[in-house]
Amino acid sequence: MKILHLIYTHGIAGAEKYLLDLLPGLKEYGIHGEVMCVCPPVHKNKVQLYCNRLNEKGITTELIPTSRTNILNVAKKVNRYCIANNIKIIHSHLFNSDAIAVAVKIFFNKKIQLLSTKHGYKESYFIKNTDSIGKIEYNLYYFITKFVISKIDHNVTISKAIADLYYNLKLTPKKMAFIHHGISVDKKIIKEEGVKYRKFSPQIIIVGRLTKIKGHAYLFDAMPKIIEQFPTVQLLVMGEGIEHDALNIRAEKLGIQKNISFMGFQDNPYAFIEQSDIIALPSLYEPFGLVYIESFALKTPVVAFDVQACNEIIVHNETGILVKAKDSKGLATSIISLLQNPTERNRLTENGYRKYVSYYNTARMIKDTADWYNQLQIAVK
């Protein structure tokens, strides 16, 4: 089976990491994937680095820098590539890629088979509806999404939470199948790098884009109470985004600037996570949340809000601690309790690590994906 994976991207995030881990392993099942990356011209160099990483893993990759408004022209190029390389299946990832794939089928190649992985939904929807996820908002994005889904032959999601969301929004007549992410983390490589990533004691870390949906503000509000108990505590804020200035101002108002380190983007976040006492992830919603299972793999105890899909991955008081959403006091209490109890931290991390080894690994993800493809084999031959 030969498949072209189509992704409109600005750089490496969850969907891009997913392809890096997935495609090389699928070859063992006779499923050969190629990748076409479409990106805005301003991000060409960054995306080229991603393409290079795919090439290093033996995945043939094509890069098309173009505006996302140029859908028909891109669709024509995608179709030409499929014809030239005898590809009859396109597997798209993310909203813009789905739209391009559907344009290929409608305007250029009605026989092409379309598959799609749903990695999420419009982020502004989650920010606006954190207390009413599943509420339908009838807008242009909604209607385009519904039309595009109707033209795709087979859809799959990365979590039960996303499958439930699309069904509750009436975007699909029945719930889509879901395949959880899996990862591979070599802790030996991290430790052998010889770089000191333990900068403070105690050390808390939050990893993710600086956007409202990631809940940084609630963690900042929890910090004064944590600092009362641990004056030398330092929160490493890893990531970049539009909320950076607002969070800086919040830190100043709370008087916690000395206990906050804005780290920006880091090439090796795993090393910082592995060396931290706790990773706090107070997202208000996650389509999946790779960093949760990365924490399992790195044996760093995780404290998160009890929201979808966080509670799909973390079992409260077994593989992590879940706190009521938007509860900064509860967040502070849970973090303080874990900092005071290394035995409990160790129990949680050992349970999380066992879950990573037994389930949240790339081998399981690859097999589940191969099985899904093979269930569709009659339709896609």
N, C-alpha and C positions, 0 to 999 in steps of 0.2 A: 504494500500500500504506500503510495506517494502522496504527500500532503504539503501544500504551501501554507505556512502560517503567516498571517498578515497582521501587522500591528502598527498603529499610529502612535508614535512615542516622542517624548522629550528627553528621555534618558532612562537610566536603570531604576526601576521601582519594582513593586510586587509582581506584575504581569511579566516584566522582562526577566526577572530572576527565575520565575516559573519556567519560562522557555529554556533558559540556560541549564536548568536542572533536568528538565523533562526530555528534551529532544534527543540528546546523545543516548540515553538509556532505551528509548523506544526502538532503536535500531536492532536491538537483540530480539525484538518481537516481530521483525520484518516490516516495521513502520518507519519510513524514511521521510523526515521533515526538512523542508527548506524554509527560509524566513525572508520575508520582504518587509523591511522597515520603512515606513513613511514618516517624515518629520518636517517641521517648519525649518526653512533654511537657516535660521539663527541657531538652531540646535544641531546642525549637521556634524560638526566636529565631535560633539559629545556622543551622538548616536553612532558615529563611525567607530568609536572606541568599543561600544557595545557590539557592533557587528564584528569587530576584530575578535572579541572574546568568543562569539559564536563560531567564527571560522576556526579558531584555535581548538575548539571542541569537535571539529569536523563537520560543522553545519554550514551548508552553502547559504550565503546571505546576499541580498540585494538591497541597496539603499536608494530611496527616492526622496530627495529634499524638495518639498513643495508646500504651498498653502493648502490648508484643509478645505478651502472653498473650491479648490480645483478638482473636485471629486471625479468628474467624468474623464478628465485627462488621465488621472491616476488609475481609474478603473480600466481604461484602455491599455495602459502599460502593464497592469496586472494580468489582464487577459492574454496579451501577447506573450508574456513570460510563461503563463500556463501552457499555451499552445506550443511554444518553442521547446518546453521541457516535459511535454506529455503529462501534465498535471491536471487531474480531473476533480480535485477536491481542494477547496479553500477553507482553512480554519482561521477565523478572525478572532481578535482579542481587543476589547474595549470599543466604546461607542462609535468613534470615527471609522475604525477599521470595519465594523459591521456595516456601516453605511456604504463604504467603498465596495465591500464584497457584494452587497445587494445590487449596487449599480452595475457591477460586472455581469451579474445574472440577468438583470432586466434589459440592459442595453447591448450586451456583447456576446453572451454565451449562456443561453437558457438551459443547457445541459450540465453546466457546472454544478457540483454539489457543494452546499454551504454548511459548515459547522461553525459554532461559536461558543466560546467560553465567556460566561458573564462574571467579570471580576468585581463588579460593583454597580453603582447607580450614580446619578449626578450628586456631587458632594453637597451642593447648596441645599438639596432636598433634606439631607440628614441634619444639617445645621439648623434648618428652619423647623424641622419636625422631630426633634430629639425625644419628645414626650408622646409622639403620635406616629411612630413608624408604621407605615402601611396605609396611612391616609392618602387618598388619591388627589393629586394636584394636576388638573387638566391644563396643560400648557404645551407649547410647541415641542419641547424635549420629550414629553410624555407621548404625544401622538406620533412623532417620528420613531421613537423607540418601539411603540406597538406595531407600527407598519413594518419596520425592519425585521422584528422578530417573526412576523407572519411570513416573511419571505425566506427565512433561514430554515434549512431542512431539519437540523438537529441542534439543540442547545444543551449546554451543561453549565453548572455553576461551581464556584469554589467553596461553597458552604451551604448548609441548610438554611442559614439566615437569609442569604440572597435568593435561594429557591422560594422560600416563604414570601419574601418581599415582592418578587415579580408576580407571584400568584395572587397575593393580597391586593396588589395594585391592578389586578385584572389585565396584566400584560400578557399572560399565558393562560390557556384554558385549563391546564393541569400543572402540577408542580414539576419543575425540571429536576433531572438527576443532579447530584453534586459529587464532586471528587475533591477531597481535602488536599491541601498542599502537603508536601513532604520536603525535607531539607537534608543536607549532609554537612556536618560541621566537624572539622578535624581539630580538636583541642590541642593536639600535640604541636601542630604548626603554630598555633597562637602562642603557646608557651615558649617555643623555641626561637621566636623572633627576638627575644632578649630586650624588649622595650618595656619600660616601666609604665604601666597604665593605671596602677594604683597610685593616685595622686593625693588622696585625702582619706581620712578615717573619722567617722564612717562615710561611705560614698554611695550616694543614690544616683541612678541614671534614668533618664527618660529619652527614648529614641523615637523620632518620627518628625514629619513635616510640621512646621510651626503654623498650624491652622486651628481654628476653633474646635473642629470635630475631635482633635486629639486630646483636648481637655487639659492643656498645660496650666490654664488659669486656676483650675481647682487644686492642682498640685502646689502651685505657688501659694495659694491661700492656706494650704496645710502646713507650709514650711515653718511659720513662726512657732507653732506648737511643737514641731519636731526639734527646732533649734533650742527651745527651752530645755529639752532633755539632753540634747547632743549639740552643744555650742559649736563644735568643730565640724559638724556635718556639712557636706558639700553636695549640691545637686548639679550633676552634669546634664546640660540640655543639648542633646545631639540632634542636629537637623537644621534646615533652613526653611524660611517661609514668610508669608505676609504678616504674621502676628509677632515678628521679632521685636519691633519697636514698642508695641502695646505691652508685651511681656516685660520689656525693660522698664517701662514706666510703672507697671504693676509691682515689680521687685523693689523699685525705689520707694513707692508709697507704703509697702509693707515693711520696709527697712531690712530687707534680706539680701541686698545686692552682694554683700561679701560672701554669702553662702550659695551663690549661683554662678555657674561657669557656663557661658554660652560657647559651645564647642563648634558650632557650624557643621558642615559636612565633613565626615571622616572616612578615609579609605578603608579603615579597619575597625568598624564599630564593634565587631565581635570581641576584640581584645578588651575594649573598655567595659563591655557588658560583663565579660567573664571575671573582670577584676573588681566589679562593684558588689556591694553588700546586698542591694535590692534594686530591682528595676520596677519603676512605677509607670503604669500605662493606663491613665484615666480617660481613655477614649469614650466618647458618647455613643459611638457606633463603629463597628468594623465589619467590612465585607468578609474578612477572614482574620488577618493580623499575623503576618509572618513572624513578627518580633516575639510573639508569645511562645511559639515553638522554638525559636532561636534561644530564648531564655531557658526553656527546658533542656535543650542540647548543651548549653553552656553552664548549666547548674547554678543559675542565678535566680533566687526566689522572686516571684512576680506578684505585685499587688495591682489589681485592676478594678474598674467599675463593672458591676454586674449588668452588662448589656450585651445585645447581640453584636457580633458572633463571639465575643470574648467568652461568654458563659457556655458556648458550644465547645470550646477548646479547654478552658480551665475548669476543673472540678473544685469547688470551694472547699478549702481546708484539706485538700488532698494533693492537688498539683499546683496550688496557688491560693491567694486570698482574693475574694471578690467583695467589693464594697458597694453599697447602694449608690446609684448614679448621682453625680453632682454633690456628694456628701464629703466636703473637705475635712470636716472633723473626723468622720469615720476613716477617711484615708490616712489622716495623721495618726490616729489611734492604732491602726493596723500596722503602719510602718514602724512606729515606735515599739510596738510589741515584738515585732520580728527583729528589730535591731537589738533588743534586750535579750533575745532568746536564740542564740546560735544553734541550739539543738533542734528547735522548731524549723529554723531556716534550712538546716540540713535535711530534715525529714521531707519537707516540701520539694526540695531540689532533687532528692533521690527519686521520689515518686514521679516528678516531672520528667526526669531523665529516662526513667523506664518507659514512660509513655512515648517519648521521642523515639527510643530504640525500637519499640514494638509496633508503633503506628505512624508517627509523623516523620517518616523517613522517605527518601527519594525512591527506594526500591518499591515500596508499597504504592506510592503515587504513580509511578511509571506503570506498574502492573494494572492498577485500577483503570488508568487511562487506556492502556492497550485493550483491556477487556471491553471498555466502552466502545472503542473503535470497532472491535470485532463483532460486537452486537449489532452494529450498523452496517456490517460488511456487505450484505446483500444490496443495500441501498446505494453504497458508494463504489461498488466495483465498476 
